Amino acid sequence: MESHKVELLAPAGNYDSFIGAVNAGADAIYVGGEKFSARAFADNFDSTTLCECIKYAHLFGRKVYLTLNTLIKESEFSEIYEYVVPFYNAGLDGVIIQDLGVLKFLREHFPHMELHASTQMAVTGTEFVSLCKELGISRVVPARELSLQELKAIRDAGIEVECFIHGAMCYCYSGMCLMSSILGGRSGNRGKCAQPCRLPYHVTADNMTKKDSYTLSLKDMCTIEHIPALIEAGMDSFKIEGRMKRSEYAAGVTALYRKYIDLFLENPDVNFQISEEDKHVLESLYMRSELHDGYLYKHNGKEMLTKDAPSYSGLEEKILGDIRQKYLGYTQKIRVSLYGFFEVSQESVLTLCTESGISVTVNGPVVDSAQKAPATEEAVLKQLSKFGNTHFTLEFAEVHMEGSAFIPNGVLNALRRKAQEQLEHAIIHSYFPELALRHVAEEAPMLGHEVDRSNNLYHRNKTGLTLLLKTREQYETVLAHSILKEAEILYLEEEALEAYLVQNKAVPQDIKIVYAMPYVLRNKDLNKTELYLNKLLNDGIHGVLVRNVEELALARKIQCRRSFAIYTDASVYCWNREAKAQISKFAEHITLPFELNAKELRGLRGENTEQVIYGYIPLMVSANCIYKTNAACRLSHKDGVHRAYLKDRYDKVFTALTNCKYCYNIIYNSVPLSLHKKYSHTMSGFYRLQFSLEDAENTRDILDYYKKWMKGVACEFPIKEYTTAHENRQVE
């Protein structure tokens, strides 16, 4: 089987890293600008430098992608257009995006530029591919938790796949982590994660106590030995993580992956092996403890975790010195030949030609006759040869002169610069002919925020109470409580929903029953989930609450065949009105995010929105399992739902709840969110009480309190310690 060409995509956190990555053989480089980057603490690029880098990369046939992969507040949204315009005009090849509002905006105002779904979108399966064309996405960067088989399935579904092959790994599905944000105010969704996952925790599970361990800290990924399998699986782009790491890392890792990609492509039938020397180099370049091949062939396991404190390994000066000498501190030059023709009374002519045969010819002013000393070929040649600090170096030059000519140096300099500019243009367009299609408006567009309600199937009240229930115990407690009469919607996770179905649907008919889908949906579960959804719809449920883009796409597909309502949870992020407009095309209700404060939410709140005012916030959703890595897999025990407990250095205890059916963990905050002092039930939009860890008694106490709260009756909140999260503070 013939192997296809794969793009090697390198990180660059600054100019030196960028040049090093190009010199080391990267086919493309991804960078962050001064705003909206998920690596806010990298040096990143100012506008002028990044435009220069785009030009430099294009002259050597390399691409540049901009990371605009954070969630954007409404107050910041007006900055996006002017921020992107210079990069777009410079030929930026693509933008990597998390925010659905940003995606909508860029598609409308920057045509002919690729838009890539960031790993921050937590793409986990093939259903999302069906939405990509509608959203304007040409490439996805799937979740790092996916297996090689799952990555191949996404590629086979008909979209480009950019997969991580090397670098740091997060414990949580990227984009679904709120731990740093809720605990310390620094959000991973804003590129400012404080990495609480790299700290030690005291773990307890089923009367089994572990010593303090780094149970949330994964080893760094290294897949260089799997290059043949990844190429044969059809991956379009191999992505190296590390925009915050040293220039030597970017160049050194890129060079080694370049070496072995080329070796395999040149000789795919030869036994593929990585030398021990090259393995040692990779282990020495800014890696945490040991290396691991990640999730390519394993769903989870304790062997993925760091054993000791996850500090970076020492760097060998000899290795760093070799890398600096080979790849850093210089820019490449394009060798050109120069031909000049100067005849009195005729236009001056200059031709520049590259080794590959690309040439341009430019005309200058008519050559005057010399009144005194005529110009010599040697003097003209010397002036024309001054390429200086350009991207060209002169290999051959020839000048022909006719008559006694006078040619000022300024004319020669202008002629050379004109030829250089046209040659740069010709070289770039030989690699990227599509750039000729680009046209950009001169002024920033007015932001329109009309919400498309054409797909909204059901009437919405202006305000109302909703309840989300996880367990049978919670469902039975609500069923027996008078607050049920006040509820508009019951969101039921699977266990609670089965209780509803078994008990003859013992809920008043005017209350909408909505299935709350799992937090993660992988390909192995797609078919059974689709069958289950259709069964529920046949049983008369009103709709589904989707928690990720994969479920949104699946629900949309089923909705094409039958009518039901789609609701989005807080994990389908709506941070700005453009995102609200985009999501409203698909969803009946939008749950507002946990990371915006009261003032920021005020501009988004409306009759089709909902806010969680009570509940334990899910801080992490992970493919790895706290229970399994500290005890044993419990899939065959009881109902597949188990608890482990993490105690941090401040003696705060976080509950990790397994979902064995879908094989993921949720780590909840140590205390619940409650906005009983901050939120009014008369505000526009719905408000939700969300139950997860509570037993029957806790559930009843909360229901009792909020029943009185709704009536304006003052009483003591039943939980001593709670949080208002970001209600009064801005997230960084």
N, C-alpha and C positions, 0 to 999 in steps of 0.2 A: 504493500500500500504506500502510495506517495504521500509524504508528510507535507503539510502546508506551512507556509511562512507564518511565524508568530511574532507579535510585537513585544519587544522587551521595554517595559515602562519603568523608568527610574524616578526616585524622589529627588527634589531639590528644594532645600530650605533657604538657600542664598545663592548668590551669583557664582561663587567658587564651586559649589556642589553642582550647579547647572552645567558649567563648562566641563567639570570632571566627568559627569554622566555622559555628555555628548562624546567626549574623548574616549571614554571607556566602551562605547558602542551601543548606548541606548538608542532605540528606535523612536522613543517618545519620552517626554519628561513631564511630570505633573508638579505644579507649583501653586503656592498660595500668594495672593496679593496682600495688600495692607488691610483688607476687610474680609469678613465673612468666610474665614478659613477655619477648618476643624483642627488646625494646629496653630492656634493663636500665638503660642510662645516661640514658634520658629522665627528666624530672622525675617523671612518672607521678602517680597519684592515691591519696590515702589513702582509706580506706573511707567516711568521712563526706562528703568532697567529692564522691566519685564518685556516691554515692547522691543527693546534691543535684543533680548534673549530669543524672542519669537522669530525675529529676522535672522539671527545667527543660526538657530535650529533649522529653519526652512532652507537656508542656503546649502545645508548638508542633508536635506531630505528627511529631517526629523520633525516630529510633531510636538506640540505643547498643549497641555490641558490645564485649565484653571480650576482649582478647588474652590467652589462657591457652595460648600457642603455643610453649612450650618443653618439653623432655623433663624429666620429674620423677623424682627419685631416690626409692627406697623410703623413706628416712628422712624425706622431705618430704611423702609422700603423705597422711599423716593431717591435714595442714594444709588440704587443698583444700576440704573440706566447710565448715568455719567461715569460710574465706576467701570462698567464693562465696555463702553464705546471705544476707548482707545485700544483695548486689546482686540476687540472684534475687527477694527479697522486695520490693525497690524497683522491680522490673519490668524488669530487664535483658533486652534483646531477644534476645541471642545470645552465644555464646562461640566464638571462633576457636581451633582446637585442632590440635596436632601429634601429641601422645602418644596412642597407641591405648588405653593404660590409663586415661588421663584421660577419653577419649571414652566408654569403657565405664562408668566410674564416674558421670559426669555424666548419662548417659542413664538410668541406673538410679535416681538419687537426685534429679534435677532435671527432672521431666517438664514438658512444656509450655514448654520454652525451646529455641530453635533452636541446633543445633550445626553449625558450619561447619568444613570441612576446610581447614586453613591451607595457604598456598603452601609451607610447610615440609614438607608431606606429599609434595611433588613429584608432584602429579597431572598426568599427561601424556596421558591418552586417555580413551576412552569406556567401556572395560571396567570401570573402577573405579565407575562410576555404578551398576552392577548390585549392588555391595556396599553402597552408601550406605544403602539402606533397612534392610538388616540391621544396619548399624552405628549407625543413628540419625542420619545426616547429611542435612541438608536443603539445604545449599549447599556448593559447592566453590570454592576460590580456586586456579585452576590454576597450574602453573608459568609464570613470566613468559616462558619460551622458546617458548611455543606461538604458532602463526600464528593469524590471524583465522579461517581455515577450520577449524582444529582447535578453537578456542574455540566456534565455532558448532556443531560436531559434538557436543561435550559438552553444550551447551544442548539440542540436539535429542534427545539421549538421555534427557532427562526430569528434569533437575535444575537448580536455580538456579546461575548462574555469576556470580561476582564477579571481575572482571578488573582488573589494574593498568593505569592509563592515564597516570600521571605520577610521576616521581621517580627515585630512585637504582636502579641495576641491579646485581645480583651477577653475577660471572663464572660461578660454579657454580650448578647447579640448587639452589634453596633447600632446605635440610634435608639436602643430600648433601655439604656442605662440612665437612671436619675439619681444614682447614689451620691456622686460628688455634688450634684446640684442641690438636692434636698438637705444633705448633711452640712455642706459648707458653702453653698451659694455659687460654686464654680461648675458650670455645666459642660458635660461632654458634648451636648448638642450645640454648644457655642465654641467648641475648640479649647476649653479651659479646664479640662478634667484634672482634678487633684489626685487622681489614682488611689482612692482608698482601698481598691482591690489589691494593692501591693503591700498592704499592712498585714501583720499577723492577727489571727482570730482564734479564740478558744471555742472549740467545736464540741457540741453535745448532741447525741442522737440515741433515742431508745435506751436510756440509762447507760450509754456508752460515752465516756468522756475522753477526748483527745487532749494532748498537750497543745499549746499554742502552735499554730502552723500557718503557712501561707496558702491557705486552702482556696483563695480566689485568684491566685497569681499563676498564670500559665507560662510555660516555657515559650521561648521564641520559636517561630516557624522557620524551617529550612526544608525546602522540597527539591533541592538540586538533583537528588538521585531519581526523582520522579519526572524529570523533564520529558523523557520519551512518552510516558503514559499521558501526561498533560497535553502534549502536542497531538498525539493520536486521538485524544478525546475531543479535539477541535477547538481548544481554547484560542481566542483571538489575541489576548494580551496577557502577558505575565507581569504582575505588579509587585514591585519591591516596596515594602513599607519603610518609612524612616525620614520624613522631612525635617525632623528635629535633631537628627544625628549629624555627626561630623562629615565634612566633605570627603574624607578618606573612606568613610563607610559607603557613601553613595557611589563613588568611583570604583572601589574595590569589589563590592558585591556585584555591581553591574558588570564589571569586566569578567568575573568568573562565570556568571550566568550566560553572558555573551559567548564565552569560550565553549561552554558545554552545549548550548543551543546549537551553535554552528557545527560542532563536532557531530551531533546527532543528525542534523539536517544533511550534512555532507555524506555521512556514512550510517544510515539508519539500521543497516544489517550487522554492523560491527558491535561486539559486546560493549555495552555502555557502562563505564566505571568512572568514579570520581577519585582523583589521586588523594593520598593521605595528606600531602602537602597543601592542596587546595582546601581540603576539609579543615585543616588547621587554620588557614587564613580566615575562613568564614567564622570559625569559632572565636577568632581573636578580634573580630570587628564589631564592637559595640553590641554584644549579645548578653542576655541575662542567663547566667548559669549554663544550663544545658540547652541543646537544640532538640526539636521534635518536628515530625512532619505534619503536625496539626490534625485536622479532621478528615483528611483525604480518604483514609481507610478505617477510621474509627470514630464512633459517635461521641464517646467520652471516655474518661478513665483517669485514675490518679497518676499514671505515668506522664500525663500532660502537664502536671503541676510542678512548680519549682520546689525543691526540697529545702533550700536555705533562703535567706533574705535575698530578694530579687534585685540585687544591685548589678550594675553592668560590669562585665569582665574587664580585666586590665588590657590595655592595648600595647602590643609589641612595637617598639619604636622602629625596628628594622622593617617590619611589614608596612607600617605607616610611611616610612621614608621611601620605600619602593613604589608605593602607590602615588605619593606626591610627585616623584620623579617621572613616572610614566604618564600620569593623567591630569595633574593639576598645575596651575600656574601659567598656562599658555592657551591660546586659541588657535584653531586650525586655519589654514590659509588655502585659498583656491588658486591654483597655478593658471596663469593666463599668458597669452601671446598678444602682442600689440603691433598694429600696422597703421602708419600714418601717411597721408598723402597731402602735400601742400604745393599748390601751383598758383602762381601770381594770377590774379583776376578770377580765380575759381574758388568755390567754397572749400574750406578745409574739411578733411575727412579723417575719421579715426575709427578703427575697428579693434574690438577686443574679442578674444576667442578662448574658450576653455579647452582643456584636454579632452573633454567628452564631446566636443563639437558644437557647443552652444556659442553663438556669436552675435554681436550687435555692431551696427555701424551707425555713427552719428555724424551729422554735418555741423560745421561751425561757420563763423563769419568768412566773408570773401577775403582771400589773402592779399594784402597790400604789397606794393613794390617798395623795396627799401630805398630810402633817401640817402642813407650813409652806409654803415656796415650791415650787410645782409645777415640773416640768421643762418647758422650752420646746422647740418643734420645732427651733429654731435650735441649741440646746445639744445636743440628741440627735443632730441631723444632723452637727454638728461632730465629735462623738465617734465616730460610726459611720464617718465619712469618713477615719479615720486608718489608711490601708492601709500606710503606711510602707514598710519594706523587704520587700515581698511581690512576688508576680508580677503584681499587679493595679494598675491606675490607674483612678480614678473619673471617669467621663464625665458621669453624670447621677445625681442623688439626690433622693428625695422621701420625706418622713416625714409620716404622718398620725397625729394623736393625738386620743383621745376621753376627756374627763373630766380631773380634776385629778390627774395621774399623778406618781408618784415612781419614777424609774428610776436606780439607781446606775450610775456609770460602769463599774464592774467587770462588771455584767450586760451592758451594751452591748458592752464589749470581748469578752466571752466569746461573745456572740451573733454578732458580726462574725467572730471567728476560726472558729467552728463553720461558718458559711456559707462562708467562704473555703476551708476544708478540704474541704467537700462539693462545692464548685464545682470545685476542682482535681481531685477524684476523678471528677466527671462529665465534665470536659473530657478527661482522660486516657483514660477508658473509652469516650468517643466515638471516639477514634482507635484504641484498643487494647482492644477488648472481650474478647479472649482472656485478658487478665490476670486476669479473674475466676475462671479455672480453676485458678489456682495454689494449691498447698498444700505446705507445707514441714514436714518433721519437726522437732520441737523439739530433739532431740539428734542428735549426729553418729552415723552408723551404724557398726556394727562392720565392719571390713574383712575380708571373706571372700576367701581366695585359693585356693579349690579349683580345680585345673586340670581343664578339661573334656577328657577323652581319648576321647570318644565317636566322634570321627572318625579316631582314630589306627588305621591299618590294619595296621601291622606291629609285631612285637615289637622292643623296643629292649634292647640290652645296657646294662649300667650304665656302662661306660666303653669307649673304643675310639679308634683312630686314623682320621682321614679325611685325604684329600689333595685339594687343588684344583689343577687343571692348566689352563693356558691354551693352550699351544702343542703342536704335534706332537712337537717335540724333547723337551719335558718329559715328555710321555706315554711316548715310547719309552725315555727314561732310567728312568722309574719301572717300566716293564714289565720291564726287564732287572735290576732291583734286588731284593735279598732282602727289603726292607722291605714290598714289596707283599703278602707273606703276612700281615703284621700289620694291614693296612688293612681297615676295615669298609666304607668308602664311598669311591668316587672321584667327585668333582665335576669334570665335564669341560666347559670352555667349548667353543665350536663347533669351533675348529680341532682341539683335542685329541679331541673326540668323533668327528669325521669320521675321524681316524686310528684310533680304536677300532673304528669300524664297518667300515673298509676292511680292517683286519687280522684279520678274522674274530673280532672280539671276544675277542682273546687275553688274557683276564683270568680268574682263577679264578671259578667260578660263585657262590661264596658272598660275593663282593664286590658290593655294590650300586653300580650305575652310575647317576649322577644328572646330568642336564643342567643346567649352570650358565648361566642366562639372561643376556642383556645387562643392563648397569646401567641403561639407559634404554630404554623401549619406547614409541614414538609411534604414532599412528593409522595412518600409512602402512605400518607394519610389522606390524600386528595380524594381518591375514589370512595372510601368509606364515609368521608365527610360529606361529599356531594349526595350520596345515597341517604345519609342521615338527615340532611337538610330537606331533601324532597319528601322524606317520610314526615318530618315535622310540619312542613307546609300542608301536606295532605291531612294532618291532624288539626290544622286550623290555627297554627301560631301566626302571629302578625308579621314578624320580620326577624332580622338577625342583627346582632351587634358585632361588627368586624373590628379586629384589633391590629391589623397589618394590611399591607397592600396586596398580599397574596389572597387573603380572604375577601378583600374588596373586589378583586378581579373575579374570583369564583362566584361571589354573590351576583355580580353584574351579569355573568354568563347565564346563571340560572334565571335571573330576572328577565332575560330576553324571552323565556318560554312561559313564565307565569308571573303574576303580580304579587309582590310583597314589598315590605319596607326595608331599607338598609339604613342602619345607624352606625356611626363611627365612634369608637372609644377614644379616650385621651391619647392613646399611643398612635393614632393616625393624626399627626400633628397639624393643628390649625393655629398658626401664630400671627397671621395677618389676614387682611380682607381679601387679598388675591387667593390665598389658600382656601379661605371660606367659600369664595365663588367657585373655585375648582371642585372642592369636595361636595358642595351643594348640588353639583350636576349629577352626583351619584347617590347622595345620602339624604334621608328624611330628617335626621338629627345629627348634629355634630357635638361631640363632647369636647369641651374646651380643655386645654393642657394644664398640667400642674405647675409649670414653670413660669407662668406670667403672673404679674401682680394685679391687684384690683383695678388700678387705673388702666393697665394695658388690656385687661379683659373687658372693660367697659365698652371699648370700641368694637369688640367682636360679638358681645352678647346680643341675642335677639330671639325671636320666637322659634327659630329652628336650632337653638343651641342649648347646651346642658352643661352644668358644672357640678362636679363632685364636691359636696360640702362636708361629707363624713366618710372616712374609710382609711384603711391602711394602704399607703401608697406603695405600689410595686416598684422597688428600687432597681432590681435587676431581673432579667429573664435570660436564663442560660441553658445551653445544651449540655454543659457539664452538670454533674449532680453532687451536691454537698453530701447527701446520704451515701451515695455509692462510693465516693472517693474517701470517705472517712469510716465507713462500715462495710456495707455490701449492697448490691442491687436488690431492691425490694419489689420488683415487678410482679413476682409470683405470690406475694403476700397480701392478704386482705383485699382492699379495693384499689391498691396502687397509689394511694395518697398518703404521704408520710411527712414528718416534720423533723428538721434538724435546727439547731440553734447556734448562732454565731455571736460571741461576746467580744466586743472591741476593747480597746485600751481604756475607754471611759466607762466600762462596765455596762454599756448599752447592749441589749440582746435583740438580735434580728432573727426572725423566723424564716427559714427556707422551707418552702412547701413544694413537694414533688408533684408532678403530673406524669405518672408512669405511662398512661395511655398514649400520650403524645411525646413523652420522654423529654421533659424540660423541667427546670426549677424556677420558682419565683422567690426572690428574697424580698421580704416586706420590711418597711421601716419599723423601728423599734416602738414607735408610738403612732397612734392614728392621727390623721388630719381631722380637724373639726373647725368649721367656720361659723359656729353658732353665734359668736360675738361680732362677726364681720359681714355676714351675708343676710340679706332680707328675702324672705320667701315671696315678697311682692315684686321683686325684680323681674324684668323681662327674661323669659327663658325658663327652662326646666332646671331643677336642682335634684341631686341624687344622694341617697344614702347607700353606701357600697360596703357590703359585708364579705369578709374573706376568712379571717382567723377566728372570728367570734363564735363562742358556743351559744346555746339557747339562752342562758342567763344574760350574757353580755348583749346579745341581740335584743332581748326584751328591754333591757335597761336603756339602750340607745333609742329604741322605738318609743318608749315611754317619754323620754326627754324631748325628742323632736316632735312628738304629738303635741306636747304642751308648748313648745317653741313656736309651732305653727299658729297657735292660738294666742301667742303673746303672753303666756303665763310664765313668770319668772320662777326658776328653780335651779338647783345645783346640778352642774354637768356631772354625770356618773363616773367619769374617768379623770383622775387627778392630773395625769401628764398627757398632753397632746401637743400637736404642732399646727400652726397656721401656714406652714411651708412658705411659699413666696407671696402670700397675700399682701404683706406689707414691705416686701423687699424685692429689689430687682435682681434678676439672675445675671451673673457675669457671662 
